[in-house]
Amino acid sequence: MENLKTSIVLLLLLVSVPFRSTQIIKRPNVLLLVLDDFRPAIRSFGDAKAITPNIDRLVNNGYYFTNAFAQQSICAPSRNSFLTGRRPDTTKLYDFYSYWRESAGNFTTLPQYFKQNGYLTKSIGKIFHPGISSNFTDDYPLSWSEEPYHPSTAEYNNKPTCIDMKTGNMTNNLLCPVVLQLQPEGTLPDIQSTEEATNFLKSHRNSSLPYFLAVGYYKPHIPFKIPTQYLQLHENTDFKTLDLDYPPHGLPTVAWNSYLDIRSRDDMMALNISYPFGPIPDLVKLKIRQHYYAAVSYVDAMIGELLKNVNFEDTIIVLTSDHGWALGEHAEWSKFSNYDVALNVPLIIYSPQVKPKSENKIATVVELLDLFPTLVDLAGLPPISTCKNNRRVEETCVEGKSLQPLIFGDPCDSLLEEAFSQYPRPGTYPSIHPNSDKPKLYQIEIMGYSLRTKQFRYTAWIGFDPNTFKRNWSKIYGEELYDHTIDPKENMNLVDRPQLVTIVEWLRLRLQEMFC
């Protein structure tokens, strides 16, 4: 009898082994949504002025990180950083004018890694920054299976297509609500991108090949060229002047963002705002905030249309931004700084395999370049290793860390709560020529390195050689220290407080260790 039982067990094992070995693992699809200049202006993040029902749906069904920070608050360097999983000092891009595969190293990108592991990868809209920084091809065909799609109306983004209500002339305004029928081609870029992405999703609905679809929206980036109905959702009286609408006490001038991109618009130029510190008239401040939130509502509606065609049962969805945007905090507008408001980005992750808990908010300090290894782990791809100092630049590795343990609530996880960012300057005082908000590589003389911990943000502005990429920690042109337990808006620079000397020294050493 025992021999018979043993034979039956062996037979069952022999039958089951071939069956399991021929099973095909069905990978989840991935939808990556990247917004432009999008601070966390989200209702379910606690922003009562935001009207974002579709983004709220993602938040409520997934996990959201409230302390996620970009590595540089400008488009091309930030996008190249999180799409390669490498810091700007590794990609050697701080402006818009070099391609990392030629100037830094043949780094594997996030979509490229998915493509190498059997995914169909597709880019729609603004994912890589167009131009030299992505080899004029959005890194195709290395990163993408199909040629990237760019909406035809994107060429009008910064052209005079706004109607001046007083003169009837076409202008290049900052504030630019439009009637679609009167726009070139009768539409706008984000509408076109949504239509293209919807068609892609429909055509791959029954495909056996998993997809990695990246959709990059142009809004709420300036100019605020949006259909008029979204402006009507927001009253400008809802956007009162901030209580602390002035530069922080003790702010070094090297840290100042003089918002030259705002000043260059026709309607702003007419105001003759004094350079470099302003201020902008109070009524105009209200209108800028109103139009920004209207642009957020507009892109939220586009996301809602797109999500109607997504199968939530087999798709990982991520929503984030390249960096934040200041709406008058510290009397600054736009990005181009090392403040939280310029670096803090929404990071929302939905996975069909991970059901959200009652508390799905994660307040751990994380970095945007953590996205690469996190998506790799959530999709079940071979884990990607962490770069070591002695590794060749061509090796496939990342400088970020996977956030999957945080999402799964691993009690053994011991991620260090640190986020590192940086911003370049051509000198210690704001300037128009060279542009201190957007200096070119050869103009950079100072690099502001910033460390965000759970409690503090510390920034050191130090000497930098653009020819050798070497840092000079003996030349410190300015320092900033903000304590988030008492000053969450970073309005009080505490770096000169004698009782905080030890903390400043420790944070400076940690930055120097990271960027020696």
FENZI-V565237 format. One record per backbone hydrogen bond with DSSP energy under -1.0 kcal/mol. CO is the residue of the C=O (numbers start at 1). NH is the residue of the N-H. If there is no record, write none. Layout:
((CO,NH) (CO,NH))
This chain:
((1,5) (2,6) (3,7) (4,8) (5,9) (6,10) (7,11) (8,12) (9,13) (10,14) (11,15) (12,16) (13,17) (16,20) (17,21) (18,22) (20,23) (29,316) (30,213) (31,318) (32,215) (33,320) (34,217) (35,322) (39,41) (40,42) (42,45) (42,47) (43,46) (46,48) (47,50) (52,56) (53,57) (54,58) (55,59) (56,60) (57,61) (63,349) (64,362) (67,366) (68,345) (69,368) (71,422) (72,74) (73,336) (74,78) (75,79) (76,80) (77,81) (78,82) (79,83) (80,84) (81,85) (81,86) (83,110) (85,399) (87,90) (87,91) (88,92) (88,93) (99,102) (99,103) (100,104) (100,105) (105,107) (109,113) (110,114) (111,115) (112,116) (114,119) (115,118) (120,212) (121,145) (121,146) (122,214) (123,149) (124,216) (131,134) (131,136) (132,135) (134,137) (134,139) (139,143) (149,125) (151,154) (152,155) (153,156) (154,157) (156,159) (159,161) (162,171) (164,168) (169,164) (171,162) (172,266) (174,224) (178,228) (179,182) (180,183) (183,186) (184,187) (188,192) (189,193) (190,194) (191,195) (192,196) (193,197) (194,198) (195,199) (196,200) (197,201) (198,202) (199,203) (200,204) (202,205) (204,207) (210,120) (211,30) (212,122) (213,32) (214,124) (215,34) (216,126) (219,36) (223,225) (224,176) (224,226) (226,178) (227,230) (228,232) (231,234) (235,238) (236,239) (248,251) (249,493) (252,255) (253,256) (259,263) (260,264) (262,265) (265,269) (266,270) (268,271) (269,272) (274,278) (281,285) (282,286) (283,287) (284,288) (285,289) (286,290) (287,291) (288,292) (289,293) (290,294) (291,295) (292,296) (293,297) (294,298) (295,299) (296,300) (297,301) (298,302) (299,303) (300,304) (301,305) (302,306) (303,307) (306,309) (307,310) (311,314) (314,29) (316,31) (317,350) (318,33) (319,348) (320,35) (326,334) (328,331) (329,332) (332,328) (334,326) (339,343) (340,344) (341,325) (342,324) (343,70) (347,65) (348,319) (349,63) (350,317) (351,354) (360,64) (362,66) (366,69) (367,370) (368,371) (370,374) (371,375) (372,376) (373,377) (374,378) (375,379) (376,381) (377,380) (385,398) (388,391) (392,395) (398,387) (403,407) (404,408) (405,410) (410,413) (416,418) (419,452) (421,450) (423,448) (425,445) (425,446) (431,436) (440,443) (441,444) (445,464) (446,425) (447,462) (448,423) (449,460) (450,421) (451,458) (452,419) (455,484) (456,453) (457,482) (458,451) (459,480) (460,449) (461,477) (462,447) (463,472) (465,469) (470,465) (472,463) (472,475) (475,463) (478,461) (480,459) (481,494) (482,457) (483,486) (483,487) (487,490) (491,249) (494,497) (497,500) (498,501) (500,504) (501,505) (502,506) (503,507) (504,508) (505,509) (506,510) (507,511) (508,512) (509,513) (510,514) (511,515))
